[in-house]
Amino acid sequence: MEDSHYYWFLLLISLAVAALLRSLLNISSPGKPSLPPGPAAVPIIGNLIWLRKPLSELESVLRTLHAKHGPAVTIRIGGRPAIYVADRTLAHQALIQSGAVFASRPPAPPISFVTGSNQHSINAAPYGPTWRLLRRNLTSEILHPSRVRSYSNARDWTLRILKTRLLESGSAQPVRAMDQFQYAMFCLLVFMCFGDKLDENQISEIERVERQMLLNIRRFNALNFWPRLGRIFLRNRWSEFLRLRQEQEDVLLPLIRARKDLKERRPNRQIPDDYVIAYVDTLFDLELPEEKRKMTKPEMMTLCSEFLIGGTDTTSTALQWIMENLVKHPEIQNKVLDEMKSLINDTRQGEIREEDLSKLPYLKAVVLEGLRRHPSGHFVLSYAVTEEEEEAELGGYAVPKKGHGVGDGLGSESVGGTDVV
């Protein structure tokens, strides 16, 4: 009800000035490509459909719109249009053939501005020196194969946690495998991020504040409609958002400070024997090239939060789908089991070690097929035309530069091809 009153208030204001804006705005020029088709829209507010459909139903709304308008549609959420693509040819054109043109990110709305520390994260930063620095730091310092190998003990620790929690679930009740996958992955990522094997209470507290923000972000997106009015009419929701953000800082910032203190003691060798480079360690000495300064603690917290959220649900969701298909197709499950038993018999070690995974080609094929059939997310991140381009064209339609993103709707088009396992 709170959202509905707010949106209707905006509608009345918009209708009062719509006639004037319509006469002043030149939406398209003769001979130039136009935006992709979409539902009716009102200036400032956007599509009228959002008065009766919450943003949480975006996926179902897109399916209906694609069926009516075609593979590319324009949706206006607020005053800024977003183009959604549900065609593999157009997606390939935008992300591969014209990747340099659509390499940037759209301007951050108010909520993302706060959670992303003014777009100082890999997912939100516009294309440029800062984005390249943050991306290169993650890939070379944390995701490089040599660094990944250094976390082998942490992966063993995570596997023990997963096995223990599965066994503790008991045989009398169904096991919620997804919950155990998520918790185990979160334990591993917390270690990779902060370099310490935290106890269960600490890990659960980090998971709580991260998941609270993630689960409520769609509700908070309503604050992106006319932010100044939103802070008045939806002030309780705005206060709730700031409270959750503060809880994130209260939980994560002490871990960052503790790691900073440990890093400063390293020259004196007052460090644990099992010390490994953590993600947060790589952020302390980074200098933002465009602003000529070191990163602030809240900006580091944003990157750590991005690391934790980005790696947990994607991996656990992939595991869930792979396990579901193994249960659904017992003949595939038997082949995987036979391959693993054969390797254990050959090595005579009683277990499969990480260095043995290359000897399990069928298991690798099952994992890759699971990733192909069940992407971890139905939407990729929004893309925008880079600063060097005035305007771009995609599939015969115009993609304006300022404030216009390109969203790629995955899963809206059936996956083709034959089974490979």
C-alpha positions as CSV (number, residue, x, y, z in Angstrom):
1,M,0.0,0.0,0.0
2,E,2.9,2.3,0.8
3,D,4.4,1.8,-2.7
4,S,1.0,2.2,-4.4
5,H,0.2,5.6,-2.8
6,Y,3.7,6.8,-3.7
7,Y,3.4,5.8,-7.3
8,W,-0.1,7.2,-7.8
9,F,1.2,10.5,-6.3
10,L,4.0,10.6,-8.9
11,L,1.5,9.7,-11.7
12,L,-0.7,12.7,-10.9
13,I,2.2,15.1,-10.9
14,S,3.5,13.6,-14.2
15,L,0.2,13.8,-16.0
16,A,0.0,17.5,-15.1
17,V,3.2,18.2,-17.0
18,A,3.0,15.4,-19.6
19,A,1.4,17.6,-22.3
20,L,4.1,20.2,-22.0
21,L,6.9,17.7,-22.0
22,R,5.4,16.0,-25.0
23,S,5.6,19.2,-27.0
24,L,9.1,20.0,-25.9
25,L,10.8,16.6,-26.2
26,N,11.9,15.3,-29.6
27,I,11.8,11.6,-29.0
28,S,13.1,10.6,-32.4
29,S,14.5,12.3,-35.5
30,P,13.6,11.3,-39.1
31,G,16.0,8.9,-40.5
32,K,17.5,7.8,-37.2
33,P,17.0,4.5,-35.5
34,S,14.4,4.5,-32.7
35,L,14.4,2.7,-29.3
36,P,13.1,-0.9,-29.3
37,P,9.3,-1.2,-28.7
38,G,7.9,-1.4,-25.3
39,P,4.8,-0.8,-23.2
40,A,3.2,2.6,-22.8
41,A,5.1,5.1,-20.6
42,V,4.5,8.3,-18.8
43,P,7.3,10.9,-18.5
44,I,9.3,10.8,-15.3
45,I,7.4,7.8,-13.9
46,G,8.0,5.3,-16.7
47,N,5.8,2.4,-17.7
48,L,2.3,2.3,-16.3
49,I,2.7,-1.4,-15.8
50,W,4.7,-0.8,-12.6
51,L,1.5,0.7,-11.0
52,R,0.0,-2.8,-10.9
53,K,3.1,-5.0,-11.1
54,P,6.0,-5.0,-8.6
55,L,9.6,-5.0,-9.8
56,S,10.0,-8.4,-8.3
57,E,7.9,-9.7,-11.2
58,L,10.2,-8.3,-13.8
59,E,11.1,-11.7,-15.2
60,S,7.5,-12.7,-15.9
61,V,6.7,-9.2,-17.3
62,L,9.7,-9.5,-19.7
63,R,8.4,-12.9,-21.0
64,T,5.1,-11.3,-21.8
65,L,6.7,-8.2,-23.4
66,H,9.1,-10.3,-25.5
67,A,6.3,-12.4,-26.8
68,K,4.4,-9.3,-27.9
69,H,7.2,-6.9,-29.0
70,G,10.0,-9.2,-30.1
71,P,13.6,-10.0,-28.9
72,A,14.4,-6.4,-27.8
73,V,12.1,-4.3,-25.7
74,T,12.4,-1.0,-23.9
75,I,11.3,-0.7,-20.3
76,R,11.2,2.6,-18.4
77,I,11.7,2.3,-14.7
78,G,11.5,5.9,-13.7
79,G,12.7,8.3,-16.3
80,R,15.5,6.2,-17.7
81,P,14.9,3.5,-20.4
82,A,16.5,0.1,-20.2
83,I,16.8,-2.2,-23.2
84,Y,16.3,-5.9,-22.5
85,V,17.5,-8.5,-25.0
86,A,16.3,-12.1,-25.2
87,D,17.9,-13.2,-28.4
88,R,21.3,-15.0,-28.6
89,T,22.2,-13.2,-31.9
90,L,21.6,-9.7,-30.5
91,A,23.3,-10.7,-27.2
92,H,26.4,-11.9,-29.1
93,Q,26.4,-8.7,-31.2
94,A,26.3,-6.5,-28.0
95,L,28.6,-8.4,-25.7
96,I,31.1,-9.9,-28.2
97,Q,31.1,-8.2,-31.6
98,S,30.5,-4.7,-30.1
99,G,31.9,-5.4,-26.7
100,A,34.0,-2.3,-26.7
101,V,31.0,-0.1,-27.4
102,F,28.8,-1.5,-24.6
103,A,31.6,-2.0,-22.1
104,S,30.5,0.6,-19.6
105,R,27.9,0.7,-16.8
106,P,24.9,3.0,-16.5
107,P,24.8,5.7,-13.8
108,A,24.0,4.2,-10.4
109,P,20.6,5.0,-9.0
110,P,20.5,6.2,-5.3
111,I,20.4,2.8,-3.7
112,S,23.2,1.4,-5.8
113,F,25.1,4.6,-5.3
114,V,25.2,3.9,-1.5
115,T,25.7,0.1,-1.6
116,G,28.3,0.5,-4.4
117,S,30.2,3.3,-2.6
118,N,29.7,5.7,-5.6
119,Q,30.3,2.9,-8.2
120,H,33.6,1.8,-6.6
121,S,33.1,-1.9,-7.3
122,I,33.8,-4.2,-10.2
123,N,30.2,-4.7,-11.1
124,A,29.2,-1.0,-10.9
125,A,32.2,1.0,-12.0
126,P,32.0,2.6,-15.4
127,Y,34.5,1.5,-18.1
128,G,37.8,3.2,-17.4
129,P,41.1,3.1,-15.4
130,T,39.3,2.4,-12.0
131,W,37.3,-0.5,-13.4
132,R,40.4,-2.0,-15.0
133,L,42.4,-1.6,-11.8
134,L,39.8,-3.4,-9.7
135,R,39.2,-6.1,-12.2
136,R,42.9,-6.8,-12.7
137,N,43.5,-6.9,-9.0
138,L,40.9,-9.6,-8.5
139,T,42.0,-11.7,-11.4
140,S,45.7,-11.5,-10.9
141,E,45.9,-11.5,-7.1
142,I,43.1,-13.8,-6.0
143,L,41.8,-15.8,-9.0
144,H,45.2,-16.6,-10.5
145,P,45.9,-20.4,-10.5
146,S,48.9,-20.0,-8.2
147,R,46.9,-18.1,-5.7
148,V,44.0,-20.5,-6.0
149,R,46.4,-23.3,-5.1
150,S,47.4,-21.5,-1.9
151,Y,43.9,-21.9,-0.6
152,S,44.0,-25.7,-0.8
153,N,44.0,-26.0,3.0
154,A,40.9,-23.7,3.2
155,R,39.1,-25.9,0.7
156,D,39.9,-29.0,2.8
157,W,38.5,-27.1,5.8
158,T,35.4,-26.2,3.9
159,L,34.8,-29.8,2.7
160,R,35.0,-31.0,6.3
161,I,32.4,-28.4,7.3
162,L,30.1,-29.5,4.5
163,K,30.5,-33.2,5.4
164,T,29.9,-32.6,9.1
165,R,26.8,-30.5,8.5
166,L,25.3,-33.0,6.1
167,L,25.9,-35.9,8.6
168,E,24.4,-33.8,11.4
169,S,21.3,-33.3,9.4
170,G,20.4,-36.9,10.3
171,S,18.7,-39.6,8.3
172,A,15.2,-39.1,9.7
173,Q,14.5,-35.8,7.9
174,P,15.1,-34.7,4.3
175,V,18.5,-32.9,4.0
176,R,18.3,-29.3,2.7
177,A,21.4,-29.6,0.5
178,M,21.1,-26.0,-0.8
179,D,21.5,-24.6,2.7
180,Q,24.6,-26.6,3.3
181,F,26.1,-25.8,-0.1
182,Q,25.5,-22.1,0.6
183,Y,27.0,-22.1,4.1
184,A,30.1,-24.1,3.0
185,M,30.8,-21.8,0.1
186,F,30.3,-18.8,2.3
187,C,32.9,-20.2,4.8
188,L,35.4,-20.6,2.0
189,L,34.8,-17.1,0.6
190,V,35.0,-15.5,4.0
191,F,38.4,-17.1,4.5
192,M,39.6,-16.0,1.0
193,C,38.3,-12.5,1.7
194,F,39.6,-11.9,5.2
195,G,42.3,-14.6,5.5
196,D,41.1,-16.2,8.8
197,K,39.0,-19.2,9.7
198,L,36.4,-17.5,11.7
199,D,34.1,-19.3,14.1
200,E,30.6,-20.3,13.3
201,N,29.0,-17.4,15.1
202,Q,31.1,-14.8,13.2
203,I,30.4,-16.4,9.9
204,S,26.7,-16.6,10.6
205,E,26.7,-12.9,11.5
206,I,28.4,-11.9,8.3
207,E,26.0,-14.1,6.3
208,R,23.0,-12.6,8.1
209,V,23.9,-8.9,7.2
210,E,24.8,-9.8,3.7
211,R,21.7,-11.8,3.0
212,Q,19.4,-9.2,4.7
213,M,20.6,-6.6,2.3
214,L,20.4,-8.9,-0.7
215,L,16.8,-10.1,0.0
216,N,15.5,-6.6,0.6
217,I,17.2,-4.8,-2.3
218,R,14.2,-5.1,-4.5
219,R,12.0,-3.4,-1.9
220,F,14.6,-0.7,-1.6
221,N,14.6,-0.1,-5.4
222,A,11.3,1.8,-4.9
223,L,13.5,4.5,-3.4
224,N,15.1,5.1,-6.8
225,F,11.8,6.7,-8.1
226,W,12.2,10.4,-7.4
227,P,14.7,9.9,-4.5
228,R,14.0,13.2,-2.7
229,L,10.2,12.5,-2.6
230,G,10.9,8.8,-1.8
231,R,12.8,9.8,1.4
232,I,9.7,11.7,2.5
233,F,6.9,9.3,1.5
234,L,8.9,6.1,2.1
235,R,11.0,7.4,5.0
236,N,10.5,4.2,7.0
237,R,11.9,2.2,4.2
238,W,14.8,4.6,3.7
239,S,15.6,4.3,7.4
240,E,15.5,0.5,7.2
241,F,17.9,0.6,4.2
242,L,20.4,2.9,6.1
243,R,20.1,0.6,9.2
244,L,21.0,-2.5,7.2
245,R,23.9,-0.7,5.6
246,Q,25.1,0.4,9.0
247,E,24.9,-3.2,10.2
248,Q,27.1,-4.3,7.3
249,E,29.7,-1.7,8.3
250,D,29.5,-2.8,12.0
251,V,30.2,-6.4,11.1
252,L,32.7,-6.1,8.2
253,L,34.7,-3.0,9.0
254,P,36.3,-4.5,12.2
255,L,37.5,-7.5,10.2
256,I,39.1,-5.1,7.7
257,R,40.8,-3.1,10.4
258,A,42.0,-6.3,12.1
259,R,43.5,-7.5,8.8
260,K,45.1,-4.1,8.3
261,D,46.8,-4.3,11.7
262,L,48.1,-7.8,10.9
263,K,49.5,-6.6,7.6
264,E,51.3,-3.8,9.3
265,R,53.0,-6.3,11.7
266,R,54.3,-8.5,8.9
267,P,57.7,-6.8,8.8
268,N,58.3,-7.8,12.4
269,R,57.2,-11.4,11.5
270,Q,54.5,-11.4,14.2
271,I,52.1,-13.3,11.9
272,P,50.6,-16.8,12.1
273,D,52.4,-19.6,10.3
274,D,49.4,-20.4,8.2
275,Y,49.2,-16.8,6.8
276,V,47.9,-16.5,3.2
277,I,47.2,-13.5,1.1
278,A,43.5,-12.5,1.4
279,Y,41.4,-10.4,-0.9
280,V,41.2,-7.5,1.5
281,D,45.1,-7.5,1.7
282,T,45.3,-6.7,-1.9
283,L,43.1,-3.6,-1.5
284,F,45.1,-1.7,1.1
285,D,47.8,-0.5,-1.3
286,L,45.6,0.1,-4.3
287,E,45.6,3.7,-5.5
288,L,42.6,4.8,-7.6
289,P,44.1,6.2,-10.8
290,E,41.5,8.9,-11.5
291,E,41.2,10.2,-8.0
292,K,44.9,9.8,-7.0
293,R,44.2,8.3,-3.6
294,K,44.0,5.1,-1.6
295,M,40.7,3.3,-1.1
296,T,38.6,4.2,1.9
297,K,37.5,1.5,4.4
298,P,33.8,1.7,3.2
299,E,35.0,1.2,-0.4
300,M,37.0,-1.8,0.7
301,M,33.9,-3.1,2.5
302,T,31.9,-2.7,-0.7
303,L,34.4,-4.8,-2.7
304,C,34.5,-7.5,0.1
305,S,30.7,-7.6,0.1
306,E,30.6,-7.9,-3.7
307,F,33.1,-10.8,-3.5
308,L,31.1,-12.7,-0.8
309,I,27.7,-12.3,-2.5
310,G,29.0,-12.9,-6.0
311,G,30.6,-16.2,-5.2
312,T,28.1,-17.8,-2.8
313,D,24.8,-18.1,-4.5
314,T,26.2,-18.6,-8.0
315,T,28.3,-21.6,-7.0
316,S,25.7,-23.1,-4.7
317,T,22.9,-22.7,-7.3
318,A,25.1,-24.5,-9.9
319,L,25.7,-27.3,-7.4
320,Q,22.0,-27.6,-6.7
321,W,21.1,-28.0,-10.3
322,I,23.9,-30.5,-11.0
323,M,22.8,-32.6,-8.0
324,E,19.2,-32.4,-9.1
325,N,20.1,-33.7,-12.6
326,L,22.2,-36.5,-11.1
327,V,19.1,-37.6,-9.1
328,K,16.9,-37.2,-12.1
329,H,19.2,-39.3,-14.3
330,P,20.6,-42.2,-12.3
331,E,22.4,-43.6,-15.3
332,I,24.6,-40.4,-15.3
333,Q,25.0,-40.7,-11.6
334,N,26.3,-44.3,-12.0
335,K,28.8,-43.3,-14.6
336,V,30.2,-40.5,-12.4
337,L,30.4,-43.0,-9.4
338,D,32.1,-45.6,-11.5
339,E,34.7,-43.1,-12.8
340,M,35.4,-42.0,-9.2
341,K,35.7,-45.6,-7.9
342,S,38.1,-46.5,-10.7
343,L,40.3,-43.6,-9.8
344,I,40.3,-44.4,-6.1
345,N,41.2,-48.0,-6.9
346,D,44.1,-46.9,-9.2
347,T,45.6,-44.4,-6.7
348,R,44.9,-46.6,-3.6
349,Q,44.6,-43.5,-1.5
350,G,41.0,-43.9,-0.3
351,E,40.0,-40.4,-1.4
352,I,40.2,-38.1,-4.4
353,R,42.6,-35.2,-4.1
354,E,42.5,-31.9,-6.0
355,E,45.4,-32.9,-8.2
356,D,43.4,-36.0,-9.3
357,L,40.5,-34.0,-10.7
358,S,42.0,-33.8,-14.2
359,K,41.7,-37.6,-14.3
360,L,37.9,-37.4,-14.1
361,P,36.8,-36.2,-17.6
362,Y,33.2,-37.5,-17.3
363,L,32.7,-35.6,-14.1
364,K,34.1,-32.5,-15.7
365,A,31.6,-32.9,-18.6
366,V,28.7,-33.3,-16.2
367,V,29.7,-30.0,-14.4
368,L,30.1,-28.1,-17.7
369,E,26.8,-29.4,-19.0
370,G,25.1,-28.3,-15.7
371,L,26.5,-24.8,-16.1
372,R,25.4,-24.7,-19.8
373,R,21.8,-25.8,-19.0
374,H,21.3,-23.9,-15.8
375,P,23.1,-20.4,-15.7
376,S,23.4,-19.1,-12.2
377,G,21.4,-16.0,-13.0
378,H,18.7,-15.1,-15.5
379,F,20.1,-11.6,-16.1
380,V,23.6,-10.4,-16.7
381,L,24.6,-7.0,-15.4
382,S,23.4,-3.9,-17.1
383,Y,25.7,-2.5,-19.8
384,A,25.9,1.0,-21.2
385,V,27.5,2.8,-24.1
386,T,31.0,4.0,-23.3
387,E,32.0,7.6,-23.0
388,E,33.8,7.6,-26.3
389,E,30.6,6.8,-28.2
390,E,27.7,9.3,-28.8
391,E,25.1,6.6,-29.6
392,A,25.1,3.0,-30.6
393,E,23.0,0.7,-32.7
394,L,21.8,-2.8,-31.9
395,G,19.7,-4.9,-34.2
396,G,18.6,-1.8,-36.1
397,Y,17.5,0.0,-32.8
398,A,19.1,3.0,-31.2
399,V,20.9,2.7,-27.8
400,P,21.4,6.3,-26.5
401,K,24.5,7.1,-24.5
402,K,23.4,8.9,-21.4
403,G,21.8,6.8,-18.7
404,H,20.7,3.9,-21.0
405,G,21.7,0.4,-20.2
406,V,21.5,-2.9,-22.1
407,G,20.1,-5.8,-20.1
408,D,20.5,-9.3,-21.4
409,G,17.7,-11.6,-20.4
410,L,19.0,-15.1,-20.0
411,G,16.7,-18.0,-20.0
412,S,14.0,-16.2,-22.0
413,E,15.1,-18.2,-25.1
414,S,15.3,-22.0,-24.9
415,V,18.8,-23.5,-25.0
416,G,19.5,-25.4,-28.1
417,G,21.8,-28.3,-28.9
418,T,21.9,-32.0,-27.9
419,D,22.9,-33.6,-24.7
420,V,26.6,-34.0,-24.2
421,V,26.5,-36.4,-21.2
